[in-house]
Every structure is written in C-alpha cells, then in structure tokens.
Amino acid sequence: MEILFGALLFAGIFAVFDALRKINNNLIDQTEEIKKLREEFKNK
C-alpha cells in the first residue's frame, strides 16, 4: 500500500511540474510573439 501511495504522490508531483513547464513555455512563446509584433509596428 505504501508503494501505491508513493507512486501516486510522485505522479501528482510530476503532473504539477509538467503543467508549470507548459505554462512557462506558453508565456515565453507569447512574449516572443509580442516582441515581433512591436517590431513590426515600429517599422510601419
């Protein structure tokens, strides 16, 4: 039973870190897109 609880705990922690990584990657992508748009508006 302890092994099952440990495995579930590990899977839960891994899922949280994976979700945070995806959120971080999305924020970085959006920041890059905003920088590109700003450069385009400056050039026009």
A tleap script that builds the chain and sets N, CA, C and O, in Angstrom:
source leaprc.protein.ff14SB
mol = sequence {
  NMET GLU ILE LEU PHE GLY ALA LEU LEU PHE
  ALA GLY ILE PHE ALA VAL PHE ASP ALA LEU
  ARG LYS ILE ASN ASN ASN LEU ILE ASP GLN
  THR GLU GLU ILE LYS LYS LEU ARG GLU GLU
  PHE LYS ASN CLYS
}
set mol.1.N position { 0.823 -1.194 0.000 }
set mol.1.CA position { 0.000 0.000 0.000 }
set mol.1.C position { 0.866 1.256 0.000 }
set mol.1.O position { 0.527 2.246 -0.648 }
set mol.2.N position { 1.970 1.218 0.717 }
set mol.2.CA position { 2.861 2.384 0.743 }
set mol.2.C position { 3.452 2.654 -0.636 }
set mol.2.O position { 3.646 3.804 -1.028 }
set mol.3.N position { 3.732 1.580 -1.361 }
set mol.3.CA position { 4.309 1.752 -2.699 }
set mol.3.C position { 3.306 2.448 -3.616 }
set mol.3.O position { 3.675 3.329 -4.392 }
set mol.4.N position { 2.040 2.051 -3.523 }
set mol.4.CA position { 1.000 2.678 -4.342 }
set mol.4.C position { 0.861 4.154 -3.992 }
set mol.4.O position { 0.769 5.001 -4.881 }
set mol.5.N position { 0.845 4.464 -2.697 }
set mol.5.CA position { 0.737 5.854 -2.263 }
set mol.5.C position { 1.933 6.663 -2.752 }
set mol.5.O position { 1.771 7.791 -3.218 }
set mol.6.N position { 3.133 6.096 -2.649 }
set mol.6.CA position { 4.336 6.782 -3.121 }
set mol.6.C position { 4.297 7.027 -4.618 }
set mol.6.O position { 4.688 8.093 -5.095 }
set mol.7.N position { 3.819 6.027 -5.359 }
set mol.7.CA position { 3.733 6.178 -6.814 }
set mol.7.C position { 2.725 7.264 -7.185 }
set mol.7.O position { 2.976 8.066 -8.085 }
set mol.8.N position { 1.593 7.289 -6.495 }
set mol.8.CA position { 0.585 8.318 -6.775 }
set mol.8.C position { 1.099 9.704 -6.421 }
set mol.8.O position { 0.856 10.669 -7.146 }
set mol.9.N position { 1.800 9.796 -5.320 }
set mol.9.CA position { 2.373 11.083 -4.924 }
set mol.9.C position { 3.391 11.562 -5.960 }
set mol.9.O position { 3.392 12.729 -6.353 }
set mol.10.N position { 4.249 10.654 -6.389 }
set mol.10.CA position { 5.245 11.003 -7.406 }
set mol.10.C position { 4.572 11.437 -8.706 }
set mol.10.O position { 4.981 12.424 -9.318 }
set mol.11.N position { 3.534 10.699 -9.131 }
set mol.11.CA position { 2.820 11.049 -10.363 }
set mol.11.C position { 2.146 12.416 -10.228 }
set mol.11.O position { 2.123 13.195 -11.180 }
set mol.12.N position { 1.602 12.704 -9.049 }
set mol.12.CA position { 0.964 14.002 -8.845 }
set mol.12.C position { 1.954 15.146 -8.912 }
set mol.12.O position { 1.694 16.175 -9.535 }
set mol.13.N position { 3.103 14.955 -8.257 }
set mol.13.CA position { 4.137 15.999 -8.286 }
set mol.13.C position { 4.651 16.181 -9.714 }
set mol.13.O position { 4.858 17.310 -10.159 }
set mol.14.N position { 4.853 15.092 -10.422 }
set mol.14.CA position { 5.317 15.170 -11.809 }
set mol.14.C position { 4.300 15.908 -12.681 }
set mol.14.O position { 4.677 16.716 -13.529 }
set mol.15.N position { 3.010 15.630 -12.470 }
set mol.15.CA position { 1.960 16.294 -13.256 }
set mol.15.C position { 1.956 17.798 -13.004 }
set mol.15.O position { 1.769 18.581 -13.935 }
set mol.16.N position { 2.159 18.203 -11.761 }
set mol.16.CA position { 2.184 19.633 -11.440 }
set mol.16.C position { 3.372 20.313 -12.119 }
set mol.16.O position { 3.226 21.384 -12.707 }
set mol.17.N position { 4.547 19.687 -12.037 }
set mol.17.CA position { 5.717 20.280 -12.673 }
set mol.17.C position { 5.574 20.326 -14.194 }
set mol.17.O position { 6.016 21.281 -14.832 }
set mol.18.N position { 4.963 19.306 -14.766 }
set mol.18.CA position { 4.746 19.294 -16.216 }
set mol.18.C position { 3.787 20.408 -16.620 }
set mol.18.O position { 4.004 21.074 -17.632 }
set mol.19.N position { 2.732 20.615 -15.839 }
set mol.19.CA position { 1.787 21.693 -16.142 }
set mol.19.C position { 2.468 23.049 -16.031 }
set mol.19.O position { 2.250 23.920 -16.873 }
set mol.20.N position { 3.290 23.240 -15.000 }
set mol.20.CA position { 4.014 24.512 -14.856 }
set mol.20.C position { 4.979 24.738 -16.012 }
set mol.20.O position { 5.135 25.866 -16.480 }
set mol.21.N position { 5.625 23.674 -16.472 }
set mol.21.CA position { 6.547 23.798 -17.602 }
set mol.21.C position { 5.802 24.226 -18.860 }
set mol.21.O position { 6.284 25.072 -19.614 }
set mol.22.N position { 4.626 23.642 -19.087 }
set mol.22.CA position { 3.835 24.005 -20.267 }
set mol.22.C position { 3.368 25.455 -20.194 }
set mol.22.O position { 3.391 26.174 -21.192 }
set mol.23.N position { 2.945 25.877 -19.005 }
set mol.23.CA position { 2.517 27.274 -18.831 }
set mol.23.C position { 3.684 28.219 -19.097 }
set mol.23.O position { 3.524 29.239 -19.767 }
set mol.24.N position { 4.854 27.878 -18.571 }
set mol.24.CA position { 6.039 28.704 -18.766 }
set mol.24.C position { 6.395 28.796 -20.249 }
set mol.24.O position { 6.710 29.879 -20.742 }
set mol.25.N position { 6.348 27.675 -20.959 }
set mol.25.CA position { 6.662 27.684 -22.388 }
set mol.25.C position { 5.665 28.541 -23.161 }
set mol.25.O position { 6.046 29.251 -24.092 }
set mol.26.N position { 4.393 28.477 -22.780 }
set mol.26.CA position { 3.386 29.300 -23.449 }
set mol.26.C position { 3.649 30.784 -23.204 }
set mol.26.O position { 3.513 31.600 -24.116 }
set mol.27.N position { 4.022 31.130 -21.983 }
set mol.27.CA position { 4.315 32.533 -21.687 }
set mol.27.C position { 5.522 33.018 -22.477 }
set mol.27.O position { 5.523 34.141 -22.980 }
set mol.28.N position { 6.540 32.188 -22.587 }
set mol.28.CA position { 7.732 32.567 -23.354 }
set mol.28.C position { 7.366 32.761 -24.824 }
set mol.28.O position { 7.805 33.723 -25.454 }
set mol.29.N position { 6.558 31.841 -25.372 }
set mol.29.CA position { 6.137 31.971 -26.770 }
set mol.29.C position { 5.335 33.244 -26.986 }
set mol.29.O position { 5.539 33.941 -27.980 }
set mol.30.N position { 4.428 33.555 -26.070 }
set mol.30.CA position { 3.616 34.758 -26.210 }
set mol.30.C position { 4.480 36.013 -26.121 }
set mol.30.O position { 4.242 36.982 -26.841 }
set mol.31.N position { 5.475 35.999 -25.246 }
set mol.31.CA position { 6.373 37.142 -25.118 }
set mol.31.C position { 7.139 37.362 -26.419 }
set mol.31.O position { 7.306 38.497 -26.865 }
set mol.32.N position { 7.599 36.279 -27.020 }
set mol.32.CA position { 8.316 36.394 -28.293 }
set mol.32.C position { 7.401 36.959 -29.383 }
set mol.32.O position { 7.821 37.797 -30.180 }
set mol.33.N position { 6.157 36.498 -29.412 }
set mol.33.CA position { 5.216 36.999 -30.413 }
set mol.33.C position { 4.942 38.490 -30.209 }
set mol.33.O position { 4.845 39.245 -31.176 }
set mol.34.N position { 4.818 38.904 -28.964 }
set mol.34.CA position { 4.576 40.330 -28.679 }
set mol.34.C position { 5.768 41.163 -29.128 }
set mol.34.O position { 5.590 42.248 -29.680 }
set mol.35.N position { 6.983 40.668 -28.898 }
set mol.35.CA position { 8.179 41.395 -29.340 }
set mol.35.C position { 8.189 41.540 -30.853 }
set mol.35.O position { 8.530 42.602 -31.373 }
set mol.36.N position { 7.815 40.476 -31.565 }
set mol.36.CA position { 7.778 40.530 -33.030 }
set mol.36.C position { 6.745 41.542 -33.507 }
set mol.36.O position { 7.001 42.315 -34.431 }
set mol.37.N position { 5.574 41.533 -32.871 }
set mol.37.CA position { 4.530 42.480 -33.268 }
set mol.37.C position { 4.962 43.917 -33.014 }
set mol.37.O position { 4.696 44.796 -33.834 }
set mol.38.N position { 5.622 44.165 -31.896 }
set mol.38.CA position { 6.099 45.518 -31.598 }
set mol.38.C position { 7.095 45.978 -32.647 }
set mol.38.O position { 7.039 47.123 -33.096 }
set mol.39.N position { 8.000 45.104 -33.041 }
set mol.39.CA position { 8.987 45.456 -34.074 }
set mol.39.C position { 8.295 45.764 -35.400 }
set mol.39.O position { 8.676 46.701 -36.102 }
set mol.40.N position { 7.263 44.961 -35.742 }
set mol.40.CA position { 6.538 45.215 -36.981 }
set mol.40.C position { 5.846 46.579 -36.940 }
set mol.40.O position { 5.858 47.304 -37.934 }
set mol.41.N position { 5.246 46.934 -35.807 }
set mol.41.CA position { 4.553 48.222 -35.698 }
set mol.41.C position { 5.545 49.369 -35.727 }
set mol.41.O position { 5.238 50.434 -36.264 }
set mol.42.N position { 6.739 49.173 -35.157 }
set mol.42.CA position { 7.735 50.231 -35.187 }
set mol.42.C position { 8.217 50.487 -36.607 }
set mol.42.O position { 8.496 51.627 -36.979 }
set mol.43.N position { 8.314 49.425 -37.398 }
set mol.43.CA position { 8.824 49.550 -38.763 }
set mol.43.C position { 7.800 50.152 -39.714 }
set mol.43.O position { 8.169 50.629 -40.787 }
set mol.44.N position { 6.522 50.139 -39.346 }
set mol.44.CA position { 5.487 50.675 -40.250 }
set mol.44.C position { 5.298 52.160 -40.077 }
set mol.44.O position { 4.469 52.761 -40.761 }
savepdb mol mol.pdb
quit
